[in-house]
Amino acid sequence: HNMLNPEDEPLVPFVTQRLEGRPGPVVAVSDWMRAVQDQIREWVPQPFVSLGTDGWGLSDTRGALRRHFLVDAESITVQALAMLARSGDIDAETVTRAIKTYQLDDPSAADAGNTEGSG
């Protein structure tokens, strides 16, 4: 619409409307391809990071795979903290503590997760 109607008031994408003026970074996550959530990156006004496995198939528990690709809950938490540290909202020491607390460098420390395909 915007390209074909240069004299009209530009339309603002829904995701931009919903996020505009909200504080904090956006961490978009999929345990599949990052390309899925990257489709909205252009319209997100906040700092944006995308986490995903990019379709790499490995044979392990769901939890270990999510930890390996850093898309488990603990990794998402640390990524959000890292973005807050980058913007100066928290100190980097908080991020370092979280990495150690959640043992992000150890795939075997991850919750095994559901192996039925639904979790």
C-alpha positions as CSV (number, residue, x, y, z in Angstrom):
1,H,0.0,0.0,0.0
2,N,2.6,2.6,1.0
3,M,4.7,2.2,-2.2
4,L,1.7,2.5,-4.4
5,N,0.1,5.4,-2.5
6,P,3.0,7.9,-2.0
7,E,0.6,10.8,-1.2
8,D,-1.4,8.9,1.5
9,E,-0.5,8.8,5.1
10,P,1.8,5.7,5.4
11,L,0.2,2.7,7.0
12,V,2.1,1.4,10.1
13,P,2.5,-2.4,10.4
14,F,0.6,-4.0,13.2
15,V,3.7,-5.3,15.0
16,T,5.2,-1.8,14.9
17,Q,2.0,-0.4,16.4
18,R,2.0,-3.0,19.2
19,L,5.7,-2.5,20.1
20,E,6.1,1.2,19.6
21,G,7.1,3.1,22.7
22,R,7.6,-0.1,24.8
23,P,10.8,-0.5,26.7
24,G,13.4,-3.2,26.4
25,P,14.8,-5.4,23.7
26,V,12.9,-8.0,21.6
27,V,14.2,-11.6,21.7
28,A,12.4,-13.7,19.0
29,V,12.9,-17.4,19.3
30,S,12.1,-20.6,17.4
31,D,13.4,-24.1,17.8
32,W,13.4,-24.2,14.1
33,M,14.7,-21.6,11.6
34,R,15.6,-18.0,12.6
35,A,14.2,-17.0,9.2
36,V,10.7,-17.4,10.6
37,Q,10.9,-14.6,13.2
38,D,13.4,-12.6,11.1
39,Q,10.5,-11.8,8.8
40,I,9.2,-9.2,11.3
41,R,12.7,-7.7,12.2
42,E,12.3,-4.8,9.8
43,W,9.2,-3.6,11.6
44,V,10.3,-4.0,15.2
45,P,11.4,-0.6,16.6
46,Q,13.4,-2.0,19.5
47,P,16.8,-3.7,19.5
48,F,16.0,-7.2,18.0
49,V,17.8,-10.5,18.2
50,S,16.7,-13.8,16.7
51,L,17.5,-17.2,18.1
52,G,16.9,-20.5,16.3
53,T,18.4,-23.8,15.2
54,D,18.4,-23.0,11.5
55,G,17.1,-26.5,10.8
56,W,20.1,-28.4,11.9
57,G,19.1,-31.9,12.9
58,L,21.0,-33.7,15.6
59,S,20.2,-36.8,17.6
60,D,19.8,-35.9,21.3
61,T,17.1,-35.0,23.8
62,R,15.0,-31.9,23.0
63,G,16.4,-30.2,26.1
64,A,20.0,-30.8,25.1
65,L,19.3,-29.7,21.5
66,R,17.7,-26.5,22.7
67,R,20.6,-25.9,25.0
68,H,23.1,-26.6,22.2
69,F,21.4,-24.0,19.9
70,L,20.8,-21.7,22.9
71,V,17.0,-21.6,22.4
72,D,16.0,-23.0,25.7
73,A,14.4,-20.9,28.4
74,E,17.6,-20.2,30.2
75,S,19.4,-19.2,27.1
76,I,16.6,-16.8,26.1
77,T,16.8,-15.3,29.6
78,V,20.5,-14.7,29.2
79,Q,20.1,-13.2,25.8
80,A,17.5,-10.8,27.1
81,L,19.9,-9.9,30.0
82,A,22.8,-9.4,27.5
83,M,20.7,-7.0,25.4
84,L,19.8,-5.1,28.6
85,A,23.5,-4.9,29.5
86,R,24.4,-3.7,26.0
87,S,21.9,-0.9,26.3
88,G,23.3,0.0,29.8
89,D,20.1,-1.0,31.7
90,I,22.0,-3.6,33.8
91,D,25.6,-4.4,34.4
92,A,27.5,-7.1,32.5
93,E,28.2,-8.9,35.7
94,T,24.6,-9.9,35.9
95,V,24.8,-11.6,32.6
96,T,28.0,-13.4,33.6
97,R,26.3,-14.6,36.8
98,A,23.3,-15.9,34.8
99,I,25.5,-17.8,32.4
100,K,27.2,-19.5,35.3
101,T,24.0,-20.1,37.2
102,Y,22.3,-21.7,34.2
103,Q,25.4,-23.5,33.0
104,L,24.9,-22.5,29.4
105,D,28.2,-24.0,28.3
106,D,27.0,-27.5,29.4
107,P,24.3,-29.1,27.2
108,S,24.0,-31.9,29.7
109,A,22.8,-29.4,32.3
110,A,19.7,-28.7,30.3
111,D,16.3,-30.1,31.2
112,A,15.7,-33.2,29.0
113,G,12.4,-31.8,27.8
114,N,9.5,-33.6,26.2
115,T,10.5,-36.3,23.7
116,E,6.9,-36.8,22.3
117,G,7.2,-33.9,19.9
118,S,4.9,-31.6,21.7
119,G,7.2,-29.8,24.1
